[in-house]
Amino acid sequence: MNFEESRLDKYIKREYGKLIPQSMIEKALRNKDILVNGKRASASDKVTSKDNIFVHPAICRAFANVYCKEKEKTPTDYSKYVSKFKNMIIYEDSNLVIINKPSGLAVQLGSKTNLAVDVMAKAYNSNLRLAHRIDKETSGITVLTKNLETSRYMLLLFQTKQIQKKYYAIVSGKLENIQGRISKPLTRNKETVIVDFENGKEAITDFKVVKHLSKNRTLIEAIPQTGRTHQIRVHLASIGYPIIGDKKYGGLKDNYLNLHSSEISFVTRSGKLFYKKAPLPNYFK
């Protein structure tokens, strides 16, 4: 079959079913059940009709099964969540919508989620699309775009590290260093991420102590200089100060992951400096 150059994930959905969750495709890619020209690939990789795209037979069956099950379901009406989405909006203009996402809400709908930012956003405005992703358990600033030009521009900014983000986290223990930098390469290990000095990708996080709290806890600012999955969570755990509520990386038990994407700044397409701050959740106080 001939087709124009497209993202690999879009090709998979076009060939095997548009209802296949993005999370399922990405898991198959991580497990090397989908290969391009015999090599591991990413969802964003560009493919054409000249590429040899291999999908493991078991994954083909899984894709077909998901598609059939979804076809049998009555489509969910997400319009009832529009008011909830509106309440999350902290900024909106003709190009962007920025929300303060609560902890526990996924940004993309998947096989294990019934509600997510992407479908709520589409119900609010059909042109909205995610500009990036943050963990389901992480709260705070999430950027969506209203048009293709802005979407491409924001993607470029993220790829070229021209977006500055600041996070707040509450960690276990009394962190004595007033400020510091954690530079440890990271790699995926099934459903988690680990420090891997041999095969990991560069990951750098700057941090600064804001104040020491009761119960032997510390509130810190964290500024990621790279954008690896679970970066702040793994880095803080690696120096002995896991984030409160982080079940994956040894944090003390809590109802919420105490990690909040608080601030974002970048230069807009019109050349203006854009800055926005999202208030901390109540459980940070």
Steps between C-alpha positions, in 0.01 A plus 500: 500500500634846413466785745655838557750555780327488837568435867532133588218511754267659245590229250420229758161654575423537131590137429368328814225724634468863602360405841819323612631683810823694464626337820462155345700599192777652709522194725535278192777727373683488835479119499631488139178338379492764228818553297589724206757353263588249769579764762331641808294810422311782670138603450609833350738346243408579140430204269415458132398219268869420452541396865461145622259526794478181706219448752517182709204267425397502868483878492299489177246279677498729804441803276214320324347392833509854638349637183215248501424563867497874448266468203253312720497776760270798490724804443552697821350846508775715649299823468387453861861568604527836322426698815765303689751576224407870508570509871854378433580779250740764634574665162347508153560699182454441127789251489535341841312356795690438822344297778591418859458122484411321824694197621338173391374624162680349199586726209419234238222243490628142520391144565511559878344847507138604449565874503793713389594857412508435124135389471378766742684762294346374174154530654580860594661591165542242223821669379687457828796264512763427764833680461677268747428245773544481876450197723148412610600536865675837446285812533545836335557681174399318184508678162257443213499668159212618282660477156762304308743792472514549877519125557806473275656805661455366854639161396809675365543693826480184706738312270757781505472560876367854460226453761578557867294310758512508877360233728436486874541175691480386860760233577568271794785611724673826584694592186805690625641621167346842434524439128663261259496319168425134437656373178426130457409328171168318493351209311170312503471171686159358410246723680758704694808710429844437649838670520725337241849646456583257220198514268285783638421832334625827650270638771565811709288647780585814699342535845476751783367460853201728566447408865512214746159374610375306799508117505857501359398622154645761262329722243723554197498665160612278212593627155553224241762589238402193298160338455534130577207290621468506883822703509442705817351203682790265422769763558373598846457137600854426378651744754293359785210748501200336325189709440215452747230279349726355228413130511732410211814651643483443874307804619308501828133405465267790427173563315684707238837514329647819646636627168354808333587665168479858622651738243565519127664762281591523132508742207177496296474493122452878510830541689356584842618341825218288641486404869231320697478361851258237635404515870618216722240236598361518853697195614826696451399742777 
